[in-house]
Amino acid sequence: MQFVKTPNFIKRVFPNLIWDIPNNKKEIYLSFDDSPTPEFTYWILNLLSSLNIKATFFCVGKTSERYPEIIDRIINEGHKIGNHTYSHLNGCYHKVESYISDIERCRKVLSETNLFRPPYGKIYTWQIRKIQERYKIIMWDILSYDFERNINSSKLKSNVLNNVKSGSIIVFHDNENSEKILKENLKDILLKIQEKGFVFGLIS
């Protein structure tokens, strides 16, 4: 079952994960998974700079190691980074030891972050306990589904714009699957969010 907006019952089942950041300032939180991607990450950063928006990039250790200059630019432009495992592992298919080992391998590349997001949002309770010894686990309130093969511009926009509220954590993806649809629509989505009076904060 797919949920654009994370249901309250899931938040209640995992109350120790961060699904949103409630506030009365109309502040919301933009995030990108799977960074860095050569060229596309630069396109995202250029767009965010032009709109004076900050975001949190959950980065894969393997590609971060390969493209440290992209990580440097993300940080130097005032954005935050998070650990997204070294190998983009699905936690449901790995034992605690191997999963934690992969996260730790990513930590050696991205040592300055205390934020973690599990790839695919898949994680077990016993993994959570171990990960939280070192990280805040950041989930999301709104999943854009920009990675879906058949998503169109109208659906992508409605997924985000019809569900955003103060405190929302929104997920887009910085990868090849999402590049085309985001290049066509991300600027318009962000402008419309600003027109609604929302401001973009950083996850910390």
C-alpha positions in Angstrom: 0.0 0.0 0.0 1.3 3.4 -1.0 0.9 6.5 1.2 1.8 10.0 -0.1 1.1 11.5 3.4 2.3 9.3 6.2 -0.7 8.1 8.2 -1.0 8.9 11.8 -1.2 5.2 12.8 2.3 4.6 11.3 3.6 7.6 13.3 2.1 6.1 16.4 3.6 2.7 15.8 7.1 4.3 15.5 6.8 7.4 17.7 10.6 7.6 18.3 11.2 8.3 14.6 11.0 11.9 13.3 8.1 12.1 10.8 7.5 15.8 10.9 8.7 18.8 12.9 5.5 20.6 14.2 5.7 24.4 14.5 3.6 27.5 14.3 5.8 29.3 11.8 4.6 27.7 8.6 8.1 26.2 8.4 8.5 23.0 6.3 11.6 20.9 5.5 12.8 19.9 2.1 14.9 16.8 1.7 16.5 14.8 -1.1 17.5 11.1 -0.9 20.2 9.3 -2.8 22.7 12.2 -3.3 25.1 12.9 -4.8 24.3 12.4 -8.5 26.8 14.0 -11.0 25.2 17.0 -12.8 21.7 16.6 -11.3 22.8 17.5 -7.8 24.4 20.6 -9.2 21.1 21.4 -11.0 19.2 21.1 -7.7 21.8 23.2 -5.9 21.6 25.9 -8.5 17.8 26.0 -8.3 17.8 26.1 -4.5 20.3 28.9 -4.6 18.2 30.9 -7.0 15.2 30.6 -4.7 17.2 31.1 -1.4 16.0 27.7 -0.1 18.0 25.3 2.1 17.5 21.5 2.1 18.8 18.3 3.7 20.5 15.8 1.4 20.6 12.2 2.6 23.7 10.9 0.9 24.9 7.4 -0.1 28.4 6.8 1.1 29.6 5.0 -2.0 28.8 8.0 -4.4 29.8 10.5 -1.7 33.2 8.9 -1.6 33.4 9.1 -5.4 32.3 12.8 -5.7 33.5 14.6 -2.6 33.4 17.9 -4.4 29.6 17.7 -4.6 29.4 17.0 -0.9 31.6 20.0 -0.2 29.4 22.2 -2.3 26.2 21.0 -0.5 27.8 21.8 2.8 29.4 25.1 1.7 26.1 26.4 0.5 24.5 26.0 3.9 22.6 22.8 3.3 22.6 19.8 5.7 23.6 16.2 4.9 22.5 12.9 6.3 23.7 9.3 6.3 21.7 7.1 3.8 23.9 4.0 4.3 27.1 3.3 2.2 25.5 0.9 -0.3 21.8 2.1 -0.2 20.7 -1.0 1.7 17.2 -2.1 2.3 17.1 -2.7 6.1 14.5 -5.5 5.8 16.9 -7.7 3.8 19.9 -7.4 6.1 20.8 -8.5 9.6 21.5 -5.8 12.2 25.3 -6.4 12.1 25.6 -6.0 8.3 23.2 -3.1 8.2 25.0 -1.2 11.0 28.3 -2.0 9.4 27.2 -0.3 6.2 25.9 2.7 8.1 29.3 3.0 9.9 31.1 2.7 6.6 29.1 5.7 5.4 29.9 7.6 8.6 33.6 7.4 7.8 32.8 9.3 4.6 30.2 11.6 6.1 31.4 12.0 9.6 29.9 15.4 10.3 26.2 14.4 10.4 24.0 13.0 13.1 21.0 12.5 10.8 20.1 9.1 9.2 17.3 8.1 6.8 16.8 4.4 5.9 16.8 3.7 2.2 13.2 2.8 1.0 12.0 3.8 4.5 12.6 0.1 5.5 13.9 -0.5 9.0 13.2 -2.9 11.9 12.7 -2.0 15.5 15.8 -3.7 16.6 17.8 -1.8 14.0 16.2 1.5 15.2 17.5 1.0 18.7 21.1 0.5 17.6 21.0 3.3 15.1 19.6 5.8 17.6 22.7 5.4 19.7 24.4 7.7 17.2 21.7 9.2 14.9 18.4 11.0 14.8 16.3 8.9 12.3 14.5 11.2 10.0 11.5 9.9 8.1 8.9 12.0 6.3 5.5 13.4 6.3 5.1 13.6 2.5 6.6 11.3 -0.1 6.5 12.9 -3.5 6.8 9.6 -5.5 9.0 11.4 -8.0 10.8 8.0 -8.6 7.6 6.3 -9.9 8.1 5.3 -13.6 4.6 6.4 -14.7 4.1 9.5 -12.5 3.1 12.7 -14.4 3.5 16.3 -13.6 -0.1 16.8 -12.3 0.2 13.9 -9.9 3.6 14.9 -8.6 2.4 18.4 -7.9 -0.8 17.2 -6.2 1.2 14.8 -4.0 3.1 17.6 -2.5 0.9 20.7 -2.8 -2.3 19.1 -1.6 -0.7 17.7 1.5 1.9 20.1 2.7 1.3 21.6 6.2 3.4 23.4 8.8 6.1 21.0 10.0 6.0 18.7 6.9 9.2 16.9 5.9 9.0 16.4 2.1 11.0 13.8 0.2 12.3 14.1 -3.3 15.0 12.0 -4.9 18.4 13.1 -6.3 18.8 10.2 -8.8 18.4 9.3 -12.4 14.9 8.0 -12.0 13.6 11.3 -10.7 15.7 13.7 -12.8 13.4 14.3 -15.7 10.2 14.8 -13.8 11.9 17.1 -11.2 13.6 19.2 -13.9 10.2 19.8 -15.4 8.4 20.5 -12.1 10.5 21.1 -9.0 10.9 24.9 -9.5 7.1 25.3 -9.9 6.4 23.2 -6.9 8.8 25.2 -4.7 7.4 28.5 -5.9 3.9 27.4 -5.2 4.9 26.3 -1.7 6.4 29.7 -1.1 3.2 31.4 -2.5 1.2 29.5 0.2 3.3 31.3 2.7 5.6 28.5 3.8 9.2 28.9 4.6 11.9 26.3 4.3 13.9 25.2 7.4 16.8 22.9 8.0 16.5 19.6 9.8 18.8 19.5 12.7 
